Amino acid sequence: MLVLVAPGQGAQKPGLLTPWLELPGVTDRIAEWSAAIGMDLVHYGTAADAEEIRDTAVAQPLLVATSLVSAGELLKGRDPARLFGAVAGHSVGELAAASIAGVLSATDTMALVRARGTAMAEAAAVTDTGMSAVLGGEPDAVVAHLDKLGLTPANMNGAGQIVAAGTAEQLADLAADKPEKARVIPLKVAGAFHTEHMAPAVDVLARAVEDTEVHDPTLPCVSNLDGTAVTDGRKIVQRLVGQISASVRWDLCTETFRQLGVTALIELCPGGTLTGLAKRSLPGVRTLALKTPDDLDAARELIAEHTQTA
């Protein structure tokens, strides 16, 4: 069984859109989305430097646009429900996943991610906050240590990785007082995402989705909230809204993939992060990361192998 996943914030790299724009129709698609959301995605995906695309208001629409473009080129009009057993996204990647599953149109998805990114950037500007990856250590002990310092385990990624989020002062305390047998690496993100600091952004996105047309998915969407495979469109959207201030439980998503019988996982562009986690937490499962159009043939071959044996 194949799973299709979309990466989250932090996966962006300068020039990530450049090779995709060489494919027929992609530039027009990106231009259409840029006009719809009032943002020059071509510039940010080709000419902008790492600092420009670190901005949450920029990074989130850019990431979702890139994931949708790579999905479109991979699928070429084929029904993803006939090729994949489930779809999921990490954090903002859930919006791309919902669009691919037919819950939201691509244009509505881009409008919502634009609102989400802007609202989260504004919420992050209120207090000096950030995130740090905690690598290694015993998970329960790490979470208890974070709680002692007033930090939130914002991403429970599995494979020995927990992302802590909180104020700059709390993160400084963590750097000075690490959990036993763990390393701490500050992340280049501009806020404490998936914590109470993002509560104002929840309200913004809740209003933004009120008039959005929502459909039930054509294949299960595995939710960051608790790893549940959700098949009700409205519930998916409700979870997308609430997830802004709730921890990302990618570890539970991974467990659901295992229970569903996953044998291969394809990560949309800019791929690498989620396939890296899968290699450690899903041994024996084949993984493929879409980074450039050069990876499309291998991804299509992997899909064909699974389609023939289904």
C-alpha positions in Angstrom: 0.0 0.0 0.0 1.3 3.4 -1.0 1.1 6.6 1.1 1.5 10.1 -0.3 2.8 12.7 2.1 3.5 16.5 2.0 6.2 18.2 4.0 5.9 21.1 6.4 7.5 24.4 7.2 11.3 24.2 7.4 11.6 22.0 4.3 11.8 25.0 2.0 15.0 25.8 0.2 16.0 28.7 -2.2 15.2 27.9 -5.8 12.9 25.0 -5.0 10.4 25.9 -7.8 13.0 26.6 -10.5 13.2 23.2 -12.2 9.4 22.7 -12.0 8.7 25.9 -13.9 10.4 24.3 -16.9 7.5 21.9 -17.3 4.6 22.8 -19.6 1.8 24.7 -17.9 3.5 25.0 -14.5 4.4 28.7 -14.8 0.8 29.5 -15.8 -0.5 27.5 -12.8 1.8 29.3 -10.4 0.9 32.7 -11.9 -2.8 32.0 -11.4 -2.3 31.2 -7.7 0.0 34.2 -7.3 -2.7 36.5 -8.6 -5.3 34.8 -6.4 -3.4 35.3 -3.2 -1.5 38.6 -4.0 1.9 37.0 -3.7 4.7 36.5 -6.3 5.3 32.8 -5.8 7.6 32.7 -8.8 10.0 35.2 -7.2 10.0 33.4 -3.9 10.4 30.0 -5.5 13.3 31.0 -7.7 15.1 34.2 -6.8 14.5 34.7 -3.1 17.2 33.8 -0.6 16.9 31.6 2.5 16.1 34.5 4.8 13.2 35.8 2.6 11.5 32.3 2.5 12.0 31.8 6.2 9.2 34.3 6.8 6.2 32.2 7.8 3.8 34.3 5.6 6.0 33.4 2.6 7.2 29.9 3.5 3.7 28.3 4.0 2.1 29.3 0.6 5.4 28.5 -1.2 5.6 25.0 0.3 2.0 24.2 -0.4 2.2 25.5 -4.0 5.3 23.4 -4.6 3.7 20.3 -3.1 0.6 20.8 -5.3 2.7 21.3 -8.4 4.7 18.2 -7.8 1.6 16.2 -7.1 0.0 17.5 -10.3 3.0 16.4 -12.3 3.1 13.0 -10.6 -0.6 12.3 -11.0 -1.2 13.9 -14.4 -5.0 13.8 -13.9 -5.1 10.3 -12.5 -7.3 9.7 -9.4 -5.1 9.5 -6.4 -7.6 7.2 -4.7 -6.8 4.6 -7.3 -3.0 4.8 -6.6 -2.6 5.5 -2.9 -4.1 4.1 0.3 -3.9 7.3 2.2 -2.5 10.8 2.1 -1.1 13.0 4.9 0.9 16.2 5.5 3.1 17.5 8.2 1.7 20.7 9.7 1.0 23.1 6.8 1.5 20.1 4.5 -2.0 18.9 5.7 -3.5 21.6 3.5 -1.8 20.2 0.4 -2.9 16.7 1.4 -6.5 17.8 1.8 -6.4 19.4 -1.6 -4.9 16.3 -3.3 -7.7 14.2 -1.6 -10.3 16.6 -3.1 -11.5 18.2 0.1 -10.5 21.7 -1.1 -9.9 23.1 -4.5 -6.3 24.2 -5.3 -7.3 27.9 -5.4 -9.2 27.7 -2.1 -6.2 25.8 -0.6 -3.8 28.6 -1.6 -6.2 31.2 -0.2 -6.4 29.4 3.1 -2.6 28.8 3.4 -2.0 32.5 2.6 -4.4 33.4 5.5 -2.8 30.8 7.8 0.7 31.8 7.1 0.0 35.5 7.6 -2.0 35.0 10.8 0.7 32.7 12.2 3.4 35.2 11.4 1.4 38.0 13.1 0.9 35.7 16.2 4.6 34.9 16.3 5.5 38.6 16.3 3.7 39.2 19.6 6.3 37.4 21.7 9.9 36.4 21.0 9.4 32.6 20.5 10.9 29.8 18.6 11.5 26.0 18.3 14.3 23.6 18.9 14.7 20.0 17.8 15.5 17.5 20.6 17.2 14.5 19.2 17.6 11.3 21.2 16.7 10.6 24.8 13.8 8.6 26.1 10.5 10.2 24.8 8.6 10.3 28.0 11.6 11.7 29.9 12.1 14.3 27.2 8.5 15.4 27.3 8.6 15.6 31.1 11.8 17.7 30.9 10.2 20.1 28.4 7.1 20.4 30.7 9.5 21.3 33.6 10.9 24.2 31.5 7.5 25.4 30.4 8.0 24.2 26.8 5.5 22.5 24.5 6.4 19.3 22.6 5.0 20.9 19.4 6.1 18.1 17.0 6.2 14.5 18.2 7.9 13.2 15.0 8.9 9.8 16.2 12.3 8.3 15.2 13.8 9.9 18.3 12.8 13.5 17.3 10.7 15.9 19.4 10.4 19.6 18.6 10.1 21.9 21.5 8.5 25.3 21.2 8.2 28.2 23.6 9.7 31.6 24.4 13.3 32.5 23.6 14.1 32.4 27.4 12.6 28.9 27.7 14.6 27.7 24.7 17.8 29.2 26.2 17.1 27.2 29.4 16.7 24.1 27.3 20.0 24.7 25.5 21.7 25.0 28.9 19.8 22.1 30.5 19.3 19.3 27.9 17.3 16.1 28.5 19.5 13.1 29.4 21.2 11.6 26.3 19.7 14.2 24.0 21.0 16.8 21.6 19.3 20.2 21.1 19.3 22.0 17.8 17.7 25.4 17.4 15.4 25.6 14.3 15.3 28.4 11.8 11.6 29.1 12.3 10.0 32.4 13.4 7.7 31.4 16.1 6.4 28.7 18.6 4.1 27.0 16.2 1.5 24.4 17.4 1.4 26.0 20.9 -0.9 28.4 22.7 1.1 31.2 21.2 -0.8 30.5 17.9 -4.3 30.9 19.4 -5.0 34.2 17.5 -4.3 32.5 14.2 -6.8 29.7 15.0 -9.6 32.3 15.1 -8.4 33.8 11.8 -8.4 30.5 9.9 -11.7 29.5 11.5 -13.3 32.6 9.9 -11.5 32.0 6.6 -13.0 28.5 6.1 -16.6 29.6 6.9 -17.5 30.1 3.2 -15.1 27.6 1.7 -16.6 24.8 -0.3 -15.6 21.5 1.3 -16.0 17.9 -0.1 -15.5 14.5 1.5 -12.0 13.1 0.6 -11.6 10.6 -2.2 -9.1 8.7 0.1 -8.4 8.8 3.8 -6.5 11.8 5.2 -4.4 10.8 8.2 -4.6 13.6 10.8 -1.8 15.2 12.7 -4.0 15.6 15.7 -4.1 12.0 16.7 -3.2 9.9 13.6 -6.8 9.1 12.8 -7.6 8.3 9.1 -10.4 10.8 8.5 -13.0 10.5 5.7 -15.3 13.4 6.5 -14.4 16.6 4.7 -15.8 19.0 7.3 -14.0 17.1 10.1 -10.8 17.4 8.2 -11.2 21.1 7.8 -12.0 21.5 11.5 -8.9 19.6 12.4 -6.8 21.8 10.0 -8.0 24.9 11.9 -7.4 23.5 15.4 -4.1 22.0 14.5 -2.5 25.5 14.4 -2.2 25.5 18.2 -2.1 21.7 18.8 0.9 19.4 18.7 1.7 17.6 15.5 1.6 13.9 16.2 3.5 12.6 13.2 4.5 9.6 15.4 0.8 8.6 15.5 0.4 9.2 11.8 3.3 6.9 11.2 1.7 4.2 13.4 -1.5 4.5 11.3 0.5 4.0 8.1 1.9 0.8 9.7 -1.6 -0.4 10.7 -2.9 0.3 7.2 -0.1 -1.9 5.8 2.1 0.7 4.1 4.8 -0.8 1.9 6.0 2.4 0.2 5.9 6.2 0.9 6.3 9.0 -1.6 7.0 12.5 -0.3 6.1 15.5 -2.4 8.5 18.3 -3.2 10.5 19.6 -1.3 10.9 16.0 -0.2 13.5 14.6 2.2 12.4 15.3 5.7 9.4 12.9 6.0 11.2 10.1 4.0 14.1 10.5 6.4 11.8 9.9 9.4 10.1 7.0 7.6 13.5 5.3 7.0 14.0 5.2 10.8 10.5 4.6 12.0 9.2 2.3 9.2 12.0 -0.1 8.5 11.4 -2.2 5.4 9.1 0.4 3.8 10.4 1.8 0.5 10.6 5.6 0.4 11.0 8.1 -2.4 11.4 11.9 -2.1 10.4 14.2 -4.9 13.0 17.0 -5.0 13.0 17.9 -8.7 11.2 16.7 -11.9 14.1 14.2 -12.3 12.6 12.1 -9.6 9.2 11.8 -11.3 10.0 8.7 -13.4 11.2 6.7 -10.4 8.1 7.8 -8.5 5.8 6.7 -11.3 7.6 3.4 -11.5 7.0 2.8 -7.8 3.3 3.7 -8.3 3.1 1.3 -11.2 4.6 -1.6 -9.2 2.0 -1.1 -6.5 -0.9 -0.7 -8.9 0.0 -3.9 -10.7 0.2 -5.9 -7.4 -2.9 -4.3 -5.8 
